């Protein structure tokens, strides 16, 4: 492993929840990093990507940028494909050309979400939505472009920088006494600050491959919302409803349980339970430093 002063990491999507926290953690560890976003270069422009990465010459790239508007993706297939499939290909090829490692952040949406078992990283995929299909295309592009890659699938993220389910619930609780929330989609809420510490641990190793990384424990969106209201001291009542009563443009996986056994077998620590993460996140929203 290179010494800390020889590591230089480029992080795309710094304006998002995860990219922001990754840069925060890297800086806290004294690791040189640069967070970039659309204002710096367009990831769908191969020449622009190549020029930027050749100029900065990072030792690793953590690629967080993505088209994440899941429902809008069903109507903007071309744009979603360019961002989620062509973008990672451009980044991975440019990174490989300068000898940099590549970390690609993927999603639980690459799976069909059937049954109730925990998906392993090498399980067959089968995305239901345009978003999931394009993220899987991005995974395959990264695998083809670089032998030194990490592909990390995550789910249900929340962080200080940007929109998320928790902020939406808290906002709605200001005016709503009751809320209907789906109860048959099961997954793991994941605090981007916790996730960032794990990803920063991973990127300085050579333990390449496909991983799943979420906070521990699982719940439904309705259970998540109920815990948000309880911890935040809100009186809004959450009414569990099936997905069939809350139709959306894009299909969501009902089962987003992701196995983290591979993390442990490769020497990485599992993340704290999602309830613990939620409590710490609410403290961060109230001005505390994350821990």
C-alpha positions in Angstrom: 0.0 0.0 0.0 1.3 3.4 -0.9 2.0 5.9 1.9 -0.7 8.4 2.6 1.3 11.3 1.0 1.4 9.3 -2.3 -2.3 8.7 -2.5 -4.4 11.1 -4.6 -8.1 10.4 -5.1 -10.6 11.9 -7.5 -14.2 11.7 -6.4 -17.0 12.4 -8.9 -20.4 13.6 -7.8 -19.2 15.7 -4.9 -22.4 17.7 -4.9 -24.3 14.5 -3.9 -24.8 12.9 -0.5 -22.1 10.2 -0.9 -19.5 12.1 -2.9 -19.6 15.0 -0.3 -19.0 12.6 2.6 -16.3 10.7 0.9 -14.3 13.9 0.4 -15.0 14.9 4.0 -13.6 11.6 5.3 -10.6 11.6 3.0 -9.7 15.1 4.1 -10.1 14.1 7.7 -7.6 11.4 7.2 -5.1 13.7 5.5 -5.5 12.0 2.1 -5.2 14.3 -0.9 -8.5 14.3 -2.8 -10.4 16.4 -5.3 -14.2 16.3 -5.6 -15.7 17.1 -9.0 -19.1 17.5 -10.5 -20.8 18.5 -13.7 -19.3 22.0 -13.5 -15.8 20.5 -13.8 -16.4 18.1 -16.7 -19.2 16.1 -18.3 -18.7 12.4 -17.6 -20.5 11.5 -20.9 -17.8 13.3 -22.9 -15.0 10.8 -23.2 -12.4 13.4 -24.4 -13.2 15.7 -21.5 -12.9 12.9 -19.0 -9.6 11.7 -20.5 -8.2 15.2 -20.4 -9.2 15.9 -16.8 -7.9 12.6 -15.5 -4.7 12.8 -17.4 -4.1 16.3 -16.0 -4.9 15.4 -12.3 -3.4 11.9 -12.5 -5.1 10.4 -9.5 -4.0 7.1 -7.9 -7.7 6.2 -7.5 -11.1 7.3 -8.7 -14.3 6.9 -6.7 -17.2 7.3 -9.1 -20.4 8.5 -7.3 -22.0 10.5 -10.2 -25.2 9.0 -11.5 -28.6 9.6 -12.9 -30.7 8.7 -9.9 -34.1 10.0 -10.7 -35.6 6.5 -10.9 -39.0 7.4 -12.3 -37.8 10.1 -14.7 -35.3 7.6 -16.1 -38.2 5.6 -17.6 -38.9 8.6 -19.9 -35.3 9.8 -20.4 -33.7 6.5 -21.3 -31.0 8.0 -23.6 -29.8 10.5 -21.0 -29.9 7.9 -18.2 -27.9 5.5 -20.4 -25.3 8.1 -21.2 -24.8 9.0 -17.6 -25.0 5.6 -15.9 -23.4 3.4 -18.6 -21.2 5.6 -20.9 -20.0 7.8 -18.0 -18.6 5.0 -15.9 -17.0 3.5 -19.1 -15.3 6.8 -19.8 -14.1 7.2 -16.2 -12.8 3.6 -15.9 -10.9 3.8 -19.2 -9.3 7.1 -18.4 -8.4 5.9 -14.9 -6.9 2.7 -16.2 -4.8 4.7 -18.7 -3.1 6.6 -15.9 -2.7 3.5 -13.7 -5.5 4.5 -11.2 -7.8 2.2 -9.3 -11.5 2.5 -10.0 -14.4 2.3 -7.5 -17.9 2.4 -9.0 -20.9 2.9 -6.8 -23.8 0.7 -7.9 -27.2 -0.2 -6.5 -29.6 -2.8 -5.2 -31.7 -2.0 -8.3 -29.5 -4.4 -10.4 -31.5 -7.2 -8.8 -35.1 -8.2 -9.5 -36.0 -8.0 -5.8 -37.8 -11.3 -5.6 -38.0 -13.6 -2.6 -36.7 -12.8 0.9 -33.1 -14.0 0.9 -30.1 -11.7 1.1 -28.5 -11.2 -2.4 -24.8 -12.2 -2.6 -22.5 -10.1 -4.8 -22.2 -12.9 -7.4 -25.9 -13.7 -7.6 -27.6 -13.4 -11.0 -28.8 -9.9 -11.7 -32.1 -8.9 -13.3 -33.0 -5.2 -13.0 -36.7 -4.2 -13.3 -36.2 -0.5 -14.3 -34.3 1.6 -16.7 -32.3 3.0 -13.8 -31.3 -0.5 -12.7 -30.5 -1.7 -16.2 -28.2 1.3 -16.9 -26.4 0.9 -13.5 -25.8 -2.7 -14.4 -24.4 -1.6 -17.8 -22.1 0.7 -15.9 -20.9 -2.2 -13.7 -20.1 -4.3 -16.8 -18.3 -1.4 -18.5 -16.1 -0.9 -15.4 -15.3 -4.6 -15.3 -14.3 -4.6 -19.0 -12.2 -1.5 -18.7 -10.2 -2.1 -15.5 -8.8 -5.1 -13.7 -8.2 -2.9 -10.6 -11.8 -2.1 -9.8 -14.2 -2.1 -6.9 -17.9 -2.3 -7.6 -19.9 -1.5 -4.5 -23.7 -1.9 -4.4 -25.5 0.3 -1.9 -29.1 1.0 -0.9 -31.4 3.6 0.6 -28.8 6.2 1.3 -29.1 9.3 3.4 -26.6 12.0 4.1 -26.3 15.7 5.1 -25.7 17.0 1.6 -28.8 16.7 -0.5 -32.4 15.3 -0.6 -33.3 12.0 1.0 -36.2 10.1 2.5 -35.5 11.3 6.1 -35.6 14.9 5.1 -38.8 14.4 3.2 -40.4 12.7 6.1 -39.4 15.4 8.5 -40.7 18.1 6.1 -44.0 16.3 5.7 -44.4 15.9 9.4 -44.6 19.7 9.8 -48.0 19.7 8.0 -49.3 16.1 8.0 -50.8 14.2 10.9 -50.9 11.0 8.9 -48.7 9.5 6.1 -49.1 6.4 4.0 -45.7 4.6 3.4 -45.1 1.3 1.6 -44.5 -1.7 3.9 -43.5 -4.5 1.4 -40.2 -3.1 0.1 -37.5 -4.3 2.4 -33.9 -3.0 2.5 -31.2 -1.4 4.6 -31.1 2.4 5.2 -27.5 3.5 4.8 -25.8 6.6 6.3 -23.4 8.0 3.7 -20.9 9.1 6.5 -20.6 5.4 7.7 -20.5 4.2 4.1 -17.8 6.7 3.2 -15.5 5.5 6.0 -15.8 2.0 4.7 -15.2 3.0 1.0 -12.1 5.0 2.1 -10.8 1.9 3.9 -11.4 -0.2 0.8 -9.8 2.1 -1.8 -6.4 2.0 -0.3 -6.3 -1.8 -0.6 -6.0 -4.1 -3.5 -8.9 -6.3 -2.5 -10.7 -5.7 -5.8 -14.1 -7.1 -6.8 -17.9 -6.7 -6.3 -19.2 -5.9 -2.8 -22.4 -5.0 -1.0 -22.2 -2.2 1.6 -25.1 -1.0 3.7 -25.8 -0.4 7.4 -26.8 -3.5 9.3 -30.3 -4.6 9.8 -33.3 -4.4 7.5 -36.7 -2.8 7.5 -39.6 -1.6 5.3 -40.0 2.0 4.3 -42.9 2.2 6.7 -40.8 0.9 9.6 -38.1 3.3 8.7 -40.5 6.2 8.6 -42.0 5.2 12.0 -38.5 5.2 13.6 -37.7 8.6 12.1 -40.9 10.0 13.7 -40.1 8.4 17.0 -36.5 9.5 17.2 -37.4 13.0 16.0 -40.2 13.4 18.5 -42.8 13.8 15.8 -46.5 12.9 16.2 -47.2 12.1 12.6 -48.7 8.6 12.3 -47.3 6.3 9.6 -49.9 4.0 7.9 -48.3 1.0 6.2 -49.6 0.3 2.7 -48.6 -2.2 0.0 -46.7 -1.1 -3.1 -49.7 -1.9 -5.2 -51.5 1.1 -3.5 -48.6 3.5 -4.3 -48.0 3.1 -8.0 -44.8 4.7 -9.5 -43.5 5.1 -13.0 -40.6 2.7 -12.4 -40.8 -0.7 -10.6 -39.0 -0.9 -7.3 -37.4 -4.2 -6.0 -39.5 -5.5 -3.1 -36.4 -7.3 -1.7 -33.3 -5.2 -1.4 -31.6 -7.3 1.2 -27.9 -7.3 0.4 -25.4 -9.8 2.0 -22.3 -8.2 3.5 -20.5 -11.5 4.2 -17.9 -10.7 1.5 -16.9 -7.5 3.4 -16.0 -9.5 6.5 -14.3 -12.3 4.6 -12.0 -9.6 3.0 -11.2 -8.0 6.4 -13.5 -5.0 6.2 -15.8 -4.1 9.2 -19.5 -4.1 8.9 -21.3 -0.8 9.3 -23.4 0.0 12.5 -27.1 -0.9 12.6 -29.3 1.4 10.7 -31.2 2.6 13.8 -27.9 3.7 15.4 -27.0 5.4 12.1 -30.3 7.2 12.0 -29.9 8.5 15.5 -26.5 9.9 14.7 -27.7 11.4 11.5 -30.5 13.2 13.2 -27.9 14.7 15.6 -25.9 15.8 12.5 -29.0 17.5 11.1 -29.2 19.4 14.4 -25.7 20.6 14.1 -23.5 17.9 15.7 -20.3 16.7 14.1 -20.9 13.1 12.7 -19.2 10.3 14.6 
